[in-house]
Amino acid sequence: MAILINKNSKVLVQGITGHAGNYYTEDCLKYGTQIVAGVTPGKAGQTVHGVPVFNTVREAKEKTGCNVTMIYVPAPYACDAIMEAFEAGLELVVCITEGIPIHDMVEIKRKLARSKCRLIGPNCPGIISPGEKCKVGIMPGYIHQAGSVGIISRSGTLLYETVFQVTCAGLGQSTCVGIGGDPIQGSSFIEILELFEADPETKITLLVGEIGGSMEEETAEWIRDRATKPVVAYIAGMHAPKGRRMGHAGAIISKSNVGIAATKIEALEKAGVTIARSPGRIGETVASALL
């Protein structure tokens, strides 16, 4: 099994005729993803890599039965694209777009709370389930292999490094989820951990966090009270100066101790999480935790 996506997922690409949408549609198709439709308003009737293009998400769903979408729509229009997917009744929205205004994300979160749809992102690398040969996003497929490690990361680049180390350790991944680094995400660590907890294929979960916000501390409370499977974590930004932005909009630490790496690590350790102390030792730390 895997979480969120599998070989039966029927994927729609919003923004398929743009440069990024075109490129990653081909990349995902080569990996094995079942991409059945694309949407670009005004370009219905075209095809991209053999995939039919529609004007609206609703029409694409009616004609193809798509249940997952990945979004490459530019930031000024991405909010409308996400809303359109919600309203069409898709089950999963993966928004790769970065730079969506916080005000737009507040409105999206408000509507998401009343929807049965799940949102991953924005500003994320997406999701991949190697054993299912299904990739919805921009991650390099060749570094992944099927296995029992569930991975959740705020950082795309660190997700790739983590995956490669886990693969080199011979463990492989059940599903890898990049939730994005913006201050407001569609799905949190806890929401994805709940799915991994229920997945029999996932034997251990790896969290890749970073400075800024309180998501890791809140996740530590959930792990302490609810987790039955081992959890390993790596927190980036251990030596970051206070108040300095470290790349992601969400990775900003305040002048107090809230959001700094040390407090996140302390909270996770108290919850029984094994901490990887260096980005170069993540793979071996996961392997050791499985012994």
C-alpha positions in Angstrom: 0.0 0.0 0.0 0.9 3.7 -0.1 -0.8 6.9 1.1 -2.6 9.6 -0.9 -1.7 8.3 -4.4 -1.3 4.9 -6.1 -1.2 3.3 -9.5 -5.0 3.8 -9.9 -4.8 7.6 -9.3 -6.1 9.5 -12.3 -4.2 12.7 -12.5 -5.2 16.1 -13.9 -2.6 18.8 -14.6 -3.8 22.4 -14.2 -1.5 24.7 -16.3 -0.5 21.8 -18.5 0.3 24.0 -21.5 2.8 26.2 -19.6 6.5 25.5 -19.6 6.6 23.8 -16.1 3.3 22.0 -16.6 4.4 20.7 -20.0 7.8 19.5 -18.7 6.6 17.8 -15.6 3.7 16.2 -17.3 6.1 14.4 -19.5 8.4 13.6 -16.6 5.5 12.1 -14.5 4.2 10.1 -17.5 7.6 8.6 -18.0 7.7 7.6 -14.3 4.4 5.7 -14.8 1.8 8.2 -13.5 -1.6 7.9 -15.0 -2.2 11.4 -16.3 -5.5 11.5 -18.0 -6.2 15.2 -18.5 -4.9 18.8 -18.5 -6.6 22.1 -18.0 -5.8 25.5 -19.5 -8.7 27.9 -20.1 -9.2 28.6 -23.8 -7.0 25.7 -25.0 -9.5 22.9 -25.0 -9.0 20.4 -27.8 -5.3 20.5 -27.7 -3.1 17.6 -26.5 0.1 17.7 -24.5 2.2 14.5 -24.7 -0.9 12.8 -25.8 -3.0 14.1 -22.8 -6.2 15.9 -23.8 -6.6 19.5 -22.6 -9.9 20.9 -21.3 -11.1 24.4 -20.4 -12.3 23.6 -16.9 -11.6 21.1 -14.1 -15.3 20.1 -13.9 -15.3 19.2 -17.6 -12.1 17.2 -17.3 -13.5 15.3 -14.4 -16.7 14.5 -16.2 -14.8 13.3 -19.3 -11.9 11.4 -17.7 -12.9 10.6 -14.1 -9.7 12.3 -12.7 -9.5 12.4 -8.9 -6.1 14.1 -8.3 -4.7 17.3 -9.7 -1.3 18.9 -9.7 -1.1 22.6 -10.2 1.5 24.6 -12.1 -0.6 27.7 -12.5 1.2 31.0 -11.8 0.9 32.4 -8.3 -1.6 35.3 -9.2 -4.1 32.6 -10.5 -3.2 29.6 -8.3 -5.8 30.4 -5.7 -8.6 30.3 -8.3 -7.1 27.0 -9.7 -7.2 25.4 -6.2 -10.8 26.6 -5.6 -11.9 25.2 -9.0 -10.5 21.8 -8.0 -12.3 21.9 -4.7 -15.6 22.9 -6.3 -15.2 20.1 -8.9 -15.0 17.5 -6.1 -11.5 16.2 -6.7 -10.1 14.2 -3.8 -6.5 15.5 -3.8 -4.9 18.8 -4.9 -1.1 19.0 -5.1 -0.1 22.6 -5.6 3.5 23.0 -6.8 3.2 26.8 -7.3 5.2 29.1 -5.0 4.6 32.7 -4.1 0.9 32.4 -3.4 -0.1 35.4 -1.2 -0.8 34.5 2.5 -4.2 36.2 2.2 -5.2 33.8 -0.6 -4.1 30.8 1.5 -6.2 32.0 4.4 -9.2 31.9 2.2 -8.3 28.5 0.8 -7.8 27.1 4.3 -11.2 28.4 5.3 -12.9 26.7 2.3 -10.8 23.6 2.6 -12.2 23.1 6.1 -15.7 22.6 4.6 -14.4 20.3 1.8 -13.7 16.6 1.5 -10.7 17.5 -0.6 -7.1 17.3 0.8 -4.5 19.9 -0.3 -0.7 19.3 -0.3 1.4 22.5 -0.7 1.6 25.1 -2.0 5.3 25.7 -2.7 6.0 22.0 -2.5 7.7 19.2 -4.5 4.7 17.0 -4.4 4.1 13.3 -3.6 5.6 10.1 -4.8 4.7 6.4 -4.1 7.6 4.4 -5.6 6.0 1.0 -5.3 3.0 2.2 -7.1 5.0 4.0 -9.9 3.0 7.1 -9.3 4.6 10.6 -9.0 2.6 13.8 -8.7 5.2 16.6 -8.5 8.7 17.6 -9.4 10.9 15.2 -7.5 13.6 13.2 -9.4 12.0 9.7 -9.6 15.2 7.8 -10.1 16.4 8.3 -6.5 13.4 6.6 -5.0 12.8 2.9 -4.5 9.9 1.0 -2.9 10.3 0.3 0.8 8.8 0.9 4.2 9.9 4.4 5.2 7.3 7.1 5.1 8.9 10.6 4.6 7.4 14.0 5.2 9.4 17.2 4.6 8.9 20.9 4.7 11.9 21.4 2.4 12.0 20.0 -1.2 15.8 20.0 -1.4 16.2 18.2 1.9 13.5 15.7 0.9 15.6 14.7 -2.1 18.7 14.3 0.0 16.8 12.3 2.6 15.3 10.0 0.0 18.7 9.4 -1.6 20.2 8.4 1.8 17.3 6.1 2.6 17.6 4.5 -0.8 21.3 4.0 -0.4 20.7 2.4 3.0 18.6 -0.2 1.2 15.4 0.7 2.9 13.3 2.5 0.3 10.1 4.5 0.8 6.4 3.8 1.0 5.3 7.3 0.1 7.2 10.7 0.3 5.3 13.9 0.9 6.6 17.4 0.5 4.2 19.6 2.5 5.8 22.9 1.5 7.6 25.6 3.4 5.1 28.4 3.4 3.6 29.8 6.6 0.2 28.3 5.7 0.2 24.8 4.3 -2.7 22.7 3.0 -1.7 19.7 5.1 0.4 19.5 8.3 2.9 17.0 9.6 0.2 15.6 11.9 -2.3 15.0 9.1 0.2 13.1 7.1 1.5 11.2 10.1 -2.0 10.0 10.8 -2.1 8.4 7.3 1.3 6.8 7.7 0.2 5.5 11.1 -2.7 3.7 9.4 -0.6 2.4 6.5 0.6 -1.2 7.1 3.3 -0.8 4.5 5.0 2.0 6.4 7.1 0.7 9.3 8.8 4.0 10.3 8.3 7.7 9.6 10.9 10.3 8.9 10.1 14.0 9.5 12.3 16.7 7.9 11.5 20.0 9.7 13.1 23.4 9.8 13.2 26.5 11.9 10.2 28.8 12.1 6.6 28.3 13.4 5.5 25.7 15.9 4.5 22.8 13.6 7.3 20.5 14.9 6.4 21.1 18.6 2.7 20.4 17.9 3.7 17.3 16.0 5.8 16.1 19.0 2.7 16.2 21.2 0.8 14.1 18.7 3.7 11.6 18.5 3.9 11.3 22.3 0.2 10.6 22.6 -0.7 8.7 19.4 2.2 7.3 17.5 2.8 3.5 17.7 5.5 3.4 15.0 9.1 4.7 15.4 9.7 8.3 14.2 13.0 9.8 13.2 13.5 13.5 12.6 16.0 16.0 11.2 15.6 19.7 11.9 17.4 22.1 9.6 18.7 25.5 10.9 20.5 24.5 14.1 22.9 27.4 13.7 20.6 30.0 12.3 20.7 33.4 13.9 17.5 34.6 15.5 15.1 36.6 13.2 16.9 35.6 10.0 14.9 34.3 7.1 16.4 31.0 5.9 14.9 30.6 2.5 11.3 29.5 3.1 8.6 32.0 4.0 7.8 29.8 6.9 11.3 29.4 8.1 11.6 32.6 10.2 12.5 32.4 13.8 11.4 35.0 16.3 13.4 36.9 18.9 12.0 34.5 21.6 12.8 30.8 21.7 9.7 29.9 19.7 10.6 28.3 16.3 14.3 27.7 16.9 15.8 24.3 16.1 16.9 23.6 19.7 13.3 23.8 21.1 11.9 21.7 18.3 14.6 19.0 18.8 13.9 19.1 22.6 10.2 18.6 22.1 10.6 15.8 19.7 13.2 14.0 21.8 10.8 14.2 24.8 8.2 12.5 22.6 10.5 9.6 21.9 11.6 10.7 18.4 15.1 9.7 17.3 17.0 12.8 16.1 19.5 12.8 13.2 22.1 15.3 14.3 23.6 15.9 10.8 22.0 16.0 7.3 24.7 13.5 6.3 23.6 10.9 8.8 19.8 10.8 8.2 19.9 7.5 6.3 22.0 5.7 8.9 19.9 7.1 11.7 16.7 5.7 10.1 18.4 2.3 9.6 19.5 2.2 13.3 16.0 3.1 14.5 14.6 0.1 12.7 16.9 -2.4 14.4 
